[in-house]
């Protein structure tokens, strides 16, 4: 142990004046609160994004494949799942691709490196979406009937089922309705309902049996969609068993969506098919989610500024209070930088103490929210009924380490006031 850290430790353990103790206590509390806010902000925003992503991708998948002309005229155009590409989609695993080399956040011109995607295609499932009407005894509601088959992965939808169950693949007369539609029309599980479609300007009515109610929390989906067997609309469209409107592709990792979409479109799909990421299909929701990243950055920066200002002020007070000690240490032969290091070590101890308390406070509140869900949200506005929490331990580590280094770096500046203190004047200072 060098003498700078030894003296700093003695200063931290000494009782000192009541005023100094109060100032140090305030500094520790300020750092603790700042770090706790940082951790909570990160946990909530990360949890919020993950929950919304989980809902959107659980309902739609990560990539949609459809006819190239569908987005132009919005007419239902069949694509065949009997072609070779359909089986090739299931085999897509990790892909090698070229990624620009970056330095300090900037891309280096014409510099690339080969990297692999984190995963590949996890699952694919076809669908048909057709507009219609769902009728009760007194009201009706315009809907989009999403037809699915036995390849549909109900594990991804099961979390949204609030009453009843999912569809039985072998039964064509079952449907699952959203909670919004069920509440509006007074529909119940195990009851029959009339669903109408239009074909050649003729209204075709079908009696279907409600087996479940789902609630994703995404109002724009819940107020429109009903799920059923695709064979009910296939017969109306005159399509054969291999014809569908589109294919939903689920990936192992969302971060690979852009690369795998390009790979599928360029190397697997025939010319008449188009692959589109869900982020491109529903840009408004994802743009809104990007704003949360800005909110997080603003919160982290504000809390860091608060901690820096607080510690700079405290450190200057500590230096002024210990002017006499600084004169003694300098008179004994210590250099300016050695004396500065004493106060930097002292400041590091204060910061570390505040961070310990901040971690307990921040992570403790996060655990309470995750366990008891006491902080509620308006689901219509935020798509969730409670504030979600997701704790990423590597991120917690980086926030702690980053906050410690940033604050300590800024504290080097106020220690330069030590250089102006002369031993003779300091020893006379009272």
N, C-alpha and C positions, 0 to 999 in steps of 0.2 A: 504494500500500500504506500503510495507516494504521500508527501506531506500535504499537498493540496486537498486530496480527497479526505485525508485524516482530519484536517481542520474543518472542512465542510461538514463532515459527519458530526464533529463536536458542536458546531454551530447549530446544526439541525436538532441535536439532542438537548442543547442547553435551553433552560427555561426562558432566559432573556426577559425583556421588558414586556409588560402586559400589552402595550401598544403593538409591539412587533409580533407577539403571538396572535393578536387579532388580525393583523395584516396578512400573516402567513396563512391563518385559518381561512380568511376570505379568498386568498389566492387558490388554496386547495379546493374550496367549495366551488369557485368559478370554473376551474378546470374540470372538476367532476361533473358539473352541470353541462358544460360545453360538450364534453365527451359523451355523456349520456344522451344528449340530444342528437349528436352525430350518429351514435349506434342505433338509436330508435328510428331516426329518419331513414337510415339505410335499410334497417330490418323491415320497416313498414312499406317503403317504396319498392324494395325488391320483392317482398311478399305480394304487394298489390299487382305488380307487373306479372309475376309468375301465375297468380290466380286468374288474371284476365287472359293471359296467354293460354293457360290450361283450358279455360272455358271455350275460347274461340277455336283453338286447335282441336279440342275434344269433340266439338260439334262439326267442324269443317275439314279437319286435316291440315297439313302444311302446304300442300300443292294441289291444285285442281288441273285436271286434264279434260279438255273438251274439243269439239270441232272448231276449226279456226274461224269459221263464219258466225259462231254463236254470239260473240260479243258485238257483232255489227247489227244484226237484225233481231236478236233475242228470240228467234224461233227455235223450237226444240229440234235439234238435229242429232240423229243417232250416231253413235260410234260403236264399233264392234270390239267386244272383249274376247273374241275367239281368235283374233290375230296374234301373231308371234310376239309383238311388243308387250302384250299384257303379262306374259310369263317372264319376259326379260326385266320388267319393272320390279318384280319381286326379288330378283337376284342382285339388285344394285347394292353394293356394300361400300366400303371406304374407297374414296376416289382421290387420286393424286392430281394436284392442280398447281398452277403458278401464282404466287402471291407477291406483290411488290414489296421490296425491301424498304423499311422505314428507319429513319434516324431522327430522334428527337421529335417524333410525330409527323415528319415530312417524308414523302415518298421520294426515293432516289431514282432519277431518270434511268430507264432501261436496266434496272437492277431487279431481278426476281429470284425467288427461291421456291423450291418444290416442297409442298406440304400436303398432308393428308386430311381429309374430312374426319370429324370425330366419329362418324358412323355412316349409315346408309339408309335404305328404305326399310322401315320396320313393318309396315302393313299397307295394303291397298284395298279399297272397297268401292264398287260402282254405285251409282245413284241415278235417279230420275226425279226432277223437280217439275211439277205441273200445277198451275193455278186452279183453284176451285172454290167452293163454298161449303162451309159446315153449318148445319141447321139444327136448332133446338125447336122446342114446341112453339116458342114465341119470337125467337131472334135468329139471325144468321150472321156469319162472319166470313169475310174473304180470307182465304188461306193459301199457302203454298204447300202442296202435298209432296213430301220428300219420300220417294219410294226407295227402299233398300232391299237387299237380299240376304242370304245366309252368310255372306262374307262380312257383313257388318260387325264390327267389334263392339259389343255392348259393354265391355269392361270400361271403355272410355266414356260411355254415356251413363253408366250405372250411378255415378255420383250425383247426376242430375235428376234421377228418378225420385220423386217425393211421395208418390202413391202408386200402388200396384207394381207392375213389372214391365220388362221390355217385351218386344215382339217375339212370338214363336215363329222361327223361320219356315216351318211347315204349314202355317195357317195364313191364308190370304186375306181374311176378313177382320183382322185385328189392326187397331191403330193406337198410337200413343199421342196424346194432345198436351199442349203446354198448360201450365197452371193459369196463365192469364186468360187463355181461351176458355178453359174449364170454368173459371170463376165468372167470366162475362156471360157465358151461355148456360150456366148452371149444369154443367156436365159432370158425371160421376163415373168412377171405375166400375166395370162390369155392367155398364148400360150401353144400349145401342144408340147410334146417331146416324143421321143422313149426311153424306158427303156428295156434292154435285160437281160434275165436270162439264165442260162445253166441248162438243165435237161436231164439226160441220154445222155450227150455229144451233145445234140441238142440245138441250140440257139432259145429261145422263146422271141419274141418281143411283147411289149405292148405299146400302145399309151396312155399316161397319160397327165392330164391337170395341169399346174402349177398354184397354187392359192396363193402361198406365198413364201417369201424369208426370211431366218433367218440368223443371224450372232451372234454366241456366243463369238467370239473373241479367241476361243480355236482352233488354226489352225489345229491340228491333227484330230479334229472332223469335222470342217467345210469343209475341203477339201475332205472328204470321204462320209459323211452321207447325205442321202435323206430320207425324211419321207413320208410314205403313208399308205394306209389301208392294214392291215395284210391279208385280204382275197385275195389280189392279189398274194401273195406268198404262201398262204395256198393251193390254188388249184394246184400250181406247185409242192408242196411237197407232195400232197395227204393226207393232214391232215384234221381232222374233226374240227368242230367249237369250241371244247373245248381244242384243242391242241395248245400249244404255245412253243416258244423256252426258254422263261424265264419270270421272274416276277421282276419288280422294286418295291422296298419298300421304301417309304418316311417316315421319322421319325419326331416327334415333335421337337426333339433336337438332334443335331449331336453328342453331348457328350455321348449319350446313345448307339451309334452305336455298340460298341464292346460287351456290355452286352446283348443288344437285339438280335444281330446276334447269339451269343452263345445260348440264350434262344430259338430262333426260330429253330436253327439247332438241338438242343438236345431234345426239347419237342413238337415241332409242325410238323416239316417236316418228311415225310416217309424216309426210308433208301436210296431210290434211288435219293434223291434230296440233293443239297448242297447250303448253304447260305454263301455268301462272301461279305465282306465290300468293298465299292468302293476304299477305301484306299489301300486294298490288290490287287485289280484288276489293278489299275493304280498307282503303288507306286512311280514312278519317279516324278510326279507332286507334290505329297504330301511330298516327301523328300525335294524337292526344296522349298516348303512352310515352312518347318521346319527351313531351313536356315535363313528365315526372322526373326525367333525368336532369333537366335544367333546375327543377325545384331542389333536387338532392344536392346538386353542386352549389347552389346558392346557400343552402342551409349549412353545408360543411364549411364553406368559405367564411360565412358570417361567424360561426362558432369558433373557427380558428383565429379570426381577427379579434374576437372578444378575449380569447385566451392569451393572445400575444400582448394586447394592450394591458391587460390585467397583470401579466407577469413582468412586463417592462416597468410598469409603475412600482410593483412590489420590489423588484430588484434594485431600482434606484433608491428606494427608501432604505433597503437593507444596507446598501453601500454607504449611504450617508450616515446611518446609525453606527456603522462599524469603521468610521473614518479613523478613529484612534487606533484600532487594531491594524488597519491597513498601514498606518505609519510605522507601527512596531515591526510588522513583518518586513516592510521595505528596509527599515533600519538594520534588520538582521541579515540583509543581503538578498532578499527575494526580488526577482525581476517583475516588471509590470505584468507580463503574460502569466506568470505563476500565480500572482494575486488574482488576476482575472479568472483563472481556472478555479480558484477556490469558490468564487461566487457562482460560476457556471455549474460546478458540482452541487453547490447548495440549491441552485435553481432546479437542477435535474432531480434532486431528491423531492422538492416540492411538487414538481410536475408528475413524477412517478407516483407520489402519494395521492395526488388528485386523480390520476388515471385509475389507480386501484379502486378508489371510491366510485369513480364514474362508471367503471365496468360493472361493479356490483349493482349500481343504481340502474344503469341503462339495460343491461341484460336481465336484471331482475324484473323490471317493468315489462320488458319484451316477453319474458316467460309467463308473467301473470296474464298479459293480454292473449297470448297464444293458448293458455290453459283455460281461462275463464271468459274470454271474449267480452269484456265489459265495455269496450269502446265500440259503439254501434255506428253504422253508416246508413245513409239513405240509398237503398238498393237501386232505385230508379235513376239516380244521378251517378252513382259510383259502381254499379253492377255487382256490388257485394253488400251483404248485410252487416258485416263486422270488419274492422280493420285487420287485415292479414299480417302475419309475422313470418319472416323467413330469415333465419340467422345463418350467414355464411361465415364460418370460422376463419378462413383465410382473409376475408374482407375485414373482419373484426381485428385481426392481427395487423393488417395494413393500415387501418384507421388509427390504431394505437401507435404504431411505429411512426407513421407519417406525422401525426399530431405532435408526438414527442420531438422529432427531429426538426420540424418546421418552427415550433415555438422556441426550442433551444437555440436554433440558428439565429433567430431574430434577437435573442438575448445577448448575443456577442456585442452588439452595438452599444447598449448602455454601459457595459463593463469598461469601455474605453475611457469613461470618466475617471477611472482609477489612475490612468496615466498622468492626470493633471494634479493628483494629490501628492504633495511633497512631504517626506517624513517629518521634517522639523515643524511644518505647519500642522500636520495631522496630530503630532504628539501634544500640541498645545490646544487642540480642538476639544471643546467640551459641549 
